[in-house]
């Protein structure tokens, strides 16, 4: 117990020391820049950087240095794309830092409360898994919301084109009239085109952000129509009918497989929840599992079977349409 508390205080001490030194050195650099400015060496204006901005910049520099090291596969672009797909106003490295900080905090709290490093380690690992699951759920919900709006969006596009509006004007109408995430994505396309990006590049980037197969079909049809011509309104009407039917089938399949998905989640979480409960309330009850070779083998076998069972159930209820 005393060792864990000492570890916690040491961690907080060095974290505060690092933050303080970063702020102090940044302040000294600002003073030096101001002196050079008034001496005529640097004419550019220098503003006073706030405390939290200094920490944020130093944090970004730290991650940038780690990304440049060989053998560290930080997929920063993919993480940033996932933040956009989830609708979170964060960078990928910021989300990783928040999840890691929460995992460390949960590790320390559960280790002190349960008086066991194993309990703390289990709590920290579950926190990381929770952060991953939370991000995946945010992405899937946003994709589902986009999919629900897709048929109405295509109807609005077709009607606007028939009324004489251009495709750019139609996108502007969608960004104003529809709800997020559809309006947000089309507003991003309008902003990119206004900044000099071509329509093809802006639409392809939107397709990458959305990650919807049905919408990829729409983007392909629009790009082909812009190159070879044709009645885009009629093409989109045909695509809308196909997409509406596929969405209806997906909803029916989702209703039929909802019980299986929930059963797989419950069966996976119950053993973990019971293990945490006994680890906190009765650590002696789990001691044979942690101190004997047979107990460790039983834990390993249970974890492997849990993973295999969850994967099998997920594969059974995952029906592609």
C-alpha positions in Angstrom: 0.0 0.0 0.0 2.8 2.5 1.0 4.7 1.6 -2.2 1.7 2.3 -4.4 1.0 5.7 -2.7 4.7 6.5 -3.1 4.5 5.6 -6.7 1.5 7.8 -7.2 3.2 10.8 -5.6 6.4 10.3 -7.5 4.5 10.1 -10.8 2.6 13.3 -10.0 5.8 15.1 -8.9 7.7 14.3 -12.0 4.7 15.2 -14.2 4.4 18.6 -12.5 8.2 19.1 -12.7 8.1 18.4 -16.4 5.2 20.8 -17.0 6.8 23.5 -14.9 10.2 23.2 -16.7 8.4 23.3 -20.1 6.5 26.5 -19.1 9.7 28.1 -17.7 11.8 27.4 -20.8 9.0 28.7 -23.0 8.8 31.9 -21.0 12.6 32.4 -21.3 12.4 31.9 -25.1 9.6 34.5 -25.3 11.7 37.0 -23.3 14.7 36.4 -25.5 12.6 36.9 -28.6 11.3 40.2 -27.3 14.8 41.4 -26.5 15.9 40.5 -30.1 12.8 42.3 -31.5 13.6 45.6 -29.7 17.3 45.3 -30.6 16.4 45.0 -34.2 17.3 41.4 -34.8 13.7 40.1 -35.2 11.0 42.4 -36.5 8.1 39.9 -36.2 5.6 40.4 -33.4 5.7 38.1 -30.5 2.6 37.5 -28.4 2.5 36.1 -24.9 1.6 32.5 -25.0 -0.9 31.2 -22.4 0.0 28.6 -19.9 -2.2 25.8 -21.3 -1.2 26.6 -24.9 2.5 26.1 -23.9 1.6 22.6 -22.4 -0.4 21.8 -25.5 2.4 22.7 -27.9 5.0 20.9 -25.8 2.7 17.8 -25.8 2.4 17.9 -29.6 6.2 18.3 -30.0 6.7 15.3 -27.7 4.4 13.1 -29.9 6.0 14.5 -33.1 9.4 13.4 -31.8 8.1 9.9 -31.0 6.5 9.7 -34.5 9.9 10.4 -36.1 11.6 7.6 -34.3 12.1 4.4 -36.3 10.2 1.3 -35.2 7.3 3.2 -33.7 4.3 2.7 -36.0 2.1 5.7 -34.8 -0.5 5.8 -37.5 -1.3 9.5 -36.8 -3.3 10.1 -40.0 -5.6 7.1 -39.3 -6.2 8.2 -35.8 -7.0 11.7 -36.9 -9.4 10.3 -39.5 -11.1 8.2 -36.8 -11.6 11.4 -34.7 -13.3 13.1 -37.6 -15.5 10.0 -38.2 -16.5 10.0 -34.6 -17.3 13.7 -34.6 -14.8 14.4 -31.7 -13.0 17.8 -31.7 -9.7 16.2 -30.9 -6.5 15.0 -32.6 -5.7 11.3 -32.6 -2.7 11.8 -30.3 -4.8 13.9 -27.9 -7.4 11.1 -27.6 -4.6 8.5 -27.0 -3.1 10.8 -24.3 -6.5 11.1 -22.6 -7.1 7.4 -22.7 -3.7 6.7 -21.4 -4.1 9.2 -18.5 -7.4 7.7 -17.5 -5.9 4.2 -17.6 -3.0 5.3 -15.3 -5.5 6.9 -13.0 -7.8 3.9 -12.9 -4.8 1.6 -12.4 -3.6 3.7 -9.3 -7.1 3.9 -7.8 -8.0 0.3 -8.2 -4.6 -0.9 -7.1 -4.8 1.2 -3.9 -8.5 0.2 -3.3 -7.9 -3.5 -4.0 -4.4 -3.6 -2.5 -3.2 -5.6 -5.5 -1.2 -4.7 -8.5 -3.1 -7.3 -10.5 -6.4 -5.5 -9.8 -4.9 -2.2 -10.8 -3.5 -3.7 -14.0 -6.8 -5.2 -14.9 -8.6 -1.9 -14.3 -6.1 0.0 -16.5 -6.4 -2.6 -19.3 -10.2 -2.4 -19.1 -10.1 1.4 -19.3 -8.1 1.2 -22.5 -10.5 -1.3 -23.9 -13.4 1.0 -22.9 -11.7 3.9 -24.7 -11.4 1.8 -27.9 -15.0 0.6 -27.6 -16.3 4.2 -27.0 -14.5 5.4 -30.1 -15.8 2.6 -32.2 -19.4 3.1 -31.0 -19.2 6.9 -31.8 -18.0 6.1 -35.3 -20.7 3.5 -35.9 -23.4 5.7 -34.6 -22.4 8.6 -36.8 -22.2 6.3 -39.8 -25.7 5.0 -39.0 -27.0 8.5 -38.7 -25.5 9.4 -42.0 -27.0 6.3 -43.6 -30.4 7.2 -42.3 -30.1 10.6 -43.9 -28.8 9.3 -47.2 -32.1 8.6 -49.0 -33.5 12.0 -48.0 -30.3 13.7 -49.2 -30.5 12.0 -52.6 -34.2 13.0 -52.9 -33.3 16.6 -52.1 -30.4 16.5 -54.6 -32.6 15.1 -57.4 -35.4 17.6 -56.8 -33.0 20.6 -56.6 -31.3 19.6 -59.9 -34.7 19.3 -61.6 -35.6 22.7 -60.3 -32.6 24.2 -62.1 -30.1 24.5 -59.3 -26.4 23.6 -60.0 -24.7 20.9 -58.0 -22.8 23.4 -55.9 -26.0 25.2 -55.1 -27.5 21.9 -54.1 -24.7 21.1 -51.8 -25.1 24.5 -50.1 -28.8 23.8 -49.6 -28.0 20.4 -48.0 -25.5 22.1 -45.7 -28.2 24.5 -44.5 -31.3 22.4 -44.5 -30.3 19.0 -43.3 -29.1 17.9 -39.9 -25.6 16.7 -38.9 -23.7 14.7 -39.9 -24.9 15.1 -43.5 -24.9 18.9 -43.3 -21.5 19.0 -41.6 -19.9 16.8 -44.3 -21.3 18.8 -47.2 -20.3 22.0 -45.5 -16.7 20.7 -45.3 -16.9 20.0 -49.1 -18.1 23.5 -49.7 -15.3 24.9 -47.6 -12.6 22.8 -49.3 -13.8 23.9 -52.8 -13.8 27.6 -51.7 -10.2 27.2 -50.6 -9.1 26.0 -54.0 -9.6 22.2 -53.9 -11.1 20.6 -56.9 -14.6 19.1 -56.7 -13.3 15.6 -57.3 -10.7 15.8 -54.5 -13.2 17.3 -52.1 -15.8 14.6 -52.8 -13.3 11.8 -52.6 -12.1 13.1 -49.2 -15.7 13.2 -48.0 -16.1 9.6 -49.2 -13.1 8.6 -47.2 -14.4 10.4 -44.0 -17.8 8.9 -44.3 -16.8 5.3 -45.0 -20.2 4.2 -46.4 -20.4 1.8 -49.4 -23.7 3.3 -50.6 -22.4 6.8 -50.5 -19.3 5.6 -52.4 -21.7 4.6 -55.2 -23.2 8.1 -55.2 -19.8 9.8 -55.3 -18.7 7.5 -58.2 -21.9 8.4 -60.1 -21.4 12.1 -59.6 -17.8 12.1 -60.7 -18.6 10.0 -63.8 -21.5 12.3 -64.7 -19.2 15.4 -64.4 -16.7 13.8 -66.9 -19.1 12.2 -69.5 -22.4 14.1 -68.9 -25.9 12.7 -68.5 -29.0 13.2 -66.4 -27.7 13.2 -62.8 -31.2 13.5 -61.3 -32.4 10.3 -63.0 -29.2 8.5 -62.0 -29.5 9.5 -58.4 -33.2 8.4 -58.3 -32.2 4.9 -59.4 -29.4 4.8 -56.8 -31.7 6.1 -54.1 -34.2 3.2 -54.8 -31.4 0.7 -54.5 -30.0 2.2 -51.3 -33.4 2.4 -49.7 -34.0 -1.3 -50.3 -30.5 -2.2 -48.9 -31.2 0.0 -45.8 -34.5 -1.7 -45.3 -32.9 -5.2 -45.5 -30.1 -4.1 -43.1 -32.6 -3.0 -40.5 -34.5 -6.2 -40.7 -31.3 -8.2 -40.3 -30.2 -6.0 -37.5 -33.5 -6.6 -35.7 -33.2 -10.3 -36.1 -29.6 -10.5 -34.9 -29.9 -7.9 -32.0 -30.5 -10.6 -29.4 -27.4 -12.6 -30.5 -25.2 -9.5 -30.4 -26.5 -8.6 -26.9 -26.0 -12.2 -25.7 -22.4 -12.2 -26.9 -21.7 -8.9 -25.1 -23.3 -10.0 -21.8 -21.5 -13.4 -21.8 -18.2 -11.7 -22.4 -18.6 -9.0 -19.7 -20.1 -11.1 -16.9 -16.9 -13.0 -16.0 -14.8 -9.8 -16.1 -17.3 -7.9 -13.9 -17.4 -10.8 -11.4 -13.6 -10.9 -11.3 -13.3 -7.2 -10.6 -16.1 -7.5 -7.9 -14.3 -10.3 -6.0 -10.9 -8.6 -6.5 -12.2 -5.5 -4.7 -14.4 -7.0 -2.1 -12.7 -10.4 -1.3 -9.1 -10.4 -2.6 -8.4 -13.6 -0.6 -11.1 -15.4 -2.6 -9.1 -15.0 -5.8 -5.7 -15.7 -4.3 -5.5 -19.4 -5.4 -6.1 -18.3 -9.0 -3.2 -15.9 -8.8 -0.7 -17.8 -6.7 -0.9 -21.4 -7.9 0.1 -22.7 -11.3 -3.2 -24.4 -11.8 -5.0 -21.1 -11.1 -2.9 -19.2 -13.6 -3.5 -21.9 -16.2 -7.3 -21.6 -15.5 -7.2 -17.8 -15.9 -5.3 -18.2 -19.2 -7.7 -20.8 -20.5 -10.7 -18.7 -19.5 -9.4 -15.6 -21.3 -8.7 -17.6 -24.5 -12.2 -19.2 -24.4 -13.8 -15.8 -23.8 -12.1 -14.3 -26.8 -12.9 -17.3 -29.0 -16.5 -17.3 -27.9 -17.0 -13.6 -28.5 -15.4 -13.9 -32.0 -17.6 -16.8 -32.9 -20.8 -15.1 -31.8 -19.8 -11.9 -33.6 -19.0 -13.8 -36.8 -22.4 -15.6 -36.6 -24.5 -12.4 -36.2 -22.4 -10.3 -38.7 -24.5 -10.8 -41.9 -23.3 -8.7 -44.9 -25.8 -7.3 -47.3 
